[in-house]
Amino acid sequence: MSAIPHKWRLTPEGFDKFLLSLDPDRNQAGLRYELLRSKLISYFDWRNCPSPEDHADEALNRVIRKVSEGEVIRDTSTYVFGVARMLLMEINRAAEKERVALSLLPAPTVDLDSEETQRKVDTLKGCLAQLAQPGRDLVVQYYEVGEGAEKIKKRRELADRFGLPVNALRIRVCRLREKLELCLKKHFNDYEAR
């Protein structure tokens, strides 16, 4: 019977070894770690990855695992960015597989003239109207853009227009979307309760 491989977990000892590979002085190592993580977040953000912080942590964890398993790395920062490039290729391959799978699904059919659809549209308009004007404009413009490179370009332009970094734009839109979802949920729950 073969052993079931266990999932690797970050340990304090592994993290300490990684910090030591960055700098023998723990305070300096901590500063270098934070700078490296910040650069990784920017790296993934600039490449329009959906969760730059998570991907930065994943790249660091992969290197920490190598270091904790005894691999000797001459230049940790360079090695980390090599791992980040490989991770980016994985992310892009997974995204492409998802795009292909979604393109194979039949297009959903919506009866635009149905009473149910009209009620949902009216509810959404009502919830949008409850948002302050800048937020309403932001969320509408964020989701009305096209596909691929066009969408990336338009969202960058939108971020510039609102004076926000792209990541801050995503966060703000996410918060606005959560408000809309709560409003919609409340209205639909009230409707079903009748």
SVG drawing of the C-alpha trace seen along z (x, -y; Angstrom):
<svg xmlns="http://www.w3.org/2000/svg" viewBox="-47 -61 72 63">
<polyline fill="none" stroke="black" stroke-width="0.4" points="0.0,0.0 1.5,-3.4 1.7,-6.3 -0.7,-9.2 1.4,-12.3 0.6,-15.0 0.1,-18.6 3.1,-20.8 2.5,-23.4 4.5,-26.5 6.4,-26.0 8.1,-28.5 11.4,-26.6 11.0,-26.8 10.2,-30.5 13.2,-31.1 15.5,-29.3 14.0,-31.4 14.6,-34.6 18.2,-33.5 18.6,-33.1 17.6,-36.7 19.9,-38.1 21.7,-36.9 20.3,-39.9 16.7,-39.0 15.5,-42.6 17.1,-43.2 15.7,-39.8 12.2,-40.9 12.5,-44.2 13.8,-42.3 10.9,-39.9 8.4,-42.7 10.0,-44.4 10.2,-41.2 6.5,-40.4 5.5,-43.9 7.4,-43.6 5.8,-40.2 2.3,-41.7 3.1,-44.4 4.5,-41.8 1.2,-39.8 -0.9,-43.0 0.8,-44.4 0.1,-41.2 -3.6,-41.5 -3.8,-38.4 -7.0,-38.2 -5.5,-37.9 -2.0,-39.4 -1.5,-39.0 -2.4,-35.3 -0.1,-34.6 2.8,-36.5 2.3,-34.4 2.1,-31.2 5.4,-32.1 7.1,-32.8 5.7,-29.6 7.1,-27.5 10.6,-29.0 10.3,-28.6 9.4,-24.9 12.6,-24.5 14.7,-26.2 13.2,-24.2 13.8,-21.0 17.5,-21.9 17.9,-23.4 20.7,-25.9 19.8,-29.1 22.5,-31.5 20.3,-34.6 17.0,-34.2 15.3,-37.3 16.2,-36.1 15.0,-32.6 11.7,-33.9 11.0,-35.8 11.9,-32.7 9.3,-30.8 6.8,-33.8 7.3,-33.6 6.6,-29.8 3.5,-30.4 2.3,-33.1 2.5,-30.5 0.4,-28.1 -2.1,-30.9 -2.3,-31.7 -2.7,-28.1 -5.5,-27.6 -7.2,-30.8 -7.0,-29.6 -8.5,-26.2 -11.3,-28.0 -11.9,-30.3 -12.1,-27.3 -14.4,-25.4 -16.7,-28.4 -16.7,-28.9 -18.0,-25.4 -21.0,-26.0 -24.2,-26.8 -25.1,-30.5 -27.8,-31.1 -31.1,-32.1 -33.0,-34.9 -36.5,-35.9 -36.0,-39.7 -39.7,-40.3 -40.7,-38.1 -42.2,-39.6 -39.5,-37.9 -36.6,-39.4 -38.2,-42.9 -38.7,-42.7 -35.0,-41.7 -33.8,-44.6 -36.0,-47.0 -34.7,-45.8 -31.1,-46.2 -31.9,-49.7 -33.4,-50.5 -30.4,-49.2 -28.0,-51.1 -30.0,-54.2 -29.2,-53.8 -25.5,-54.1 -23.9,-57.5 -23.4,-58.9 -19.6,-58.3 -19.9,-54.7 -22.8,-54.1 -20.9,-55.4 -17.8,-53.4 -19.5,-50.0 -21.5,-50.5 -18.5,-51.5 -16.3,-48.8 -18.6,-46.0 -19.6,-47.4 -16.2,-47.1 -15.2,-44.5 -13.0,-41.5 -9.3,-40.6 -6.8,-43.4 -9.5,-45.9 -11.0,-45.2 -7.6,-45.6 -7.0,-48.9 -10.4,-50.3 -10.2,-49.4 -6.8,-51.1 -8.3,-54.2 -11.1,-54.0 -8.7,-53.7 -6.9,-56.8 -10.2,-58.7 -11.1,-58.0 -7.5,-58.7 -7.0,-55.1 -4.4,-52.4 -5.9,-49.4 -5.9,-47.2 -7.7,-49.9 -10.2,-50.2 -10.9,-46.4 -11.3,-46.6 -13.7,-49.6 -15.8,-47.9 -15.8,-44.7 -17.2,-46.6 -19.8,-48.3 -20.8,-45.0 -21.2,-43.6 -23.6,-46.4 -25.6,-45.7 -25.7,-42.0 -27.0,-42.7 -29.6,-45.1 -30.7,-42.6 -30.8,-39.8 -33.0,-41.9 -35.4,-42.8 -35.7,-39.2 -36.2,-37.9 -38.9,-40.5 -40.5,-39.5 -40.5,-35.8 -41.9,-36.5 -45.0,-38.0"/>
</svg>
